[in-house]
Amino acid sequence: MNDISESKKLKFKKTFEVGYYEINKNDKATPTSILNYLEETAVEHSESIGYGVKRLKENGFGWVITHCCINMERGPMWNEKITVETWASGFNKFYATREFCIRDANENIIGRATSLWIFFDIEKRRPVRIPDEITEAFGYFENDRGLDVDFRKFRPNFELDNSKQFFVRRSDIDTNEHVNNVKYVEWMLETIPKEAYDNYILEGAEVLYKKETYYGETILSSCTILNEDDDKCEFGSSITSVDGKEKFAFARSVWRKK
């Protein structure tokens, strides 16, 4: 087991400044930009404890996300500095839970997230038990959750109507040789009705990743409205094969009126 000092078993922080290329027409960071901040912080946390992407890949292993839930109090603005904090909250055989907290320059919490990950064999494309030395290196903060979410409760069962097709490009592929998780959300957002996208703000989302997609495939992104009232609306989304037989990802999102 590696000799990892107790000082490294800490929550990890990374600061970002929202760039022009990361904002929407309202000068706010896009939902996918925020997810990229979370992912980048997670990657650097892993690097800091000695088990980064390169080291794992050289040994034939990697992490793949299976579930993510995020809630935002507000979106960060162009040129605003924010800090993302992340930590592990548990390990169980193949699975690990990772938490996030997003703060502004005044230390106000503007967002929280939780996520579930699988440790897997890149060549065999199947889960493997997380080595004890990795668990030891990360350490974990049991019962300290970014969001108190039971991942098992999200069981998507909704009819979808508004759809668009997308071709998987080379730029969609990450180091695990499959479509990066943020790209699924990007495709899902493209089918949110324009009226909702223009007049509402994404408050929260829960995403369930079911199956990998690869370069050269064509996918179908679909969406439907689940609930609507004067101040909020909720949408269900999916990513499937064009014929609908293969299910790649599902999501539900809550939007708050501006």
PyMOL commands that set and color helices and strands:
alter all, ss='L'
color gray80, all
select helices_A, chain A and resi 6-8+20-22+31-48+53-58+132-138+151-153+170-172+181-189+194-199
alter helices_A, ss='H'
color red, helices_A
select strands_A, chain A and resi 12-17+61-72+81-92+95-103+109-121+126-127+162-167+200-209+218-228+232-241+247-257
alter strands_A, ss='S'
color yellow, strands_A
deselect
rebuild
show_as cartoon
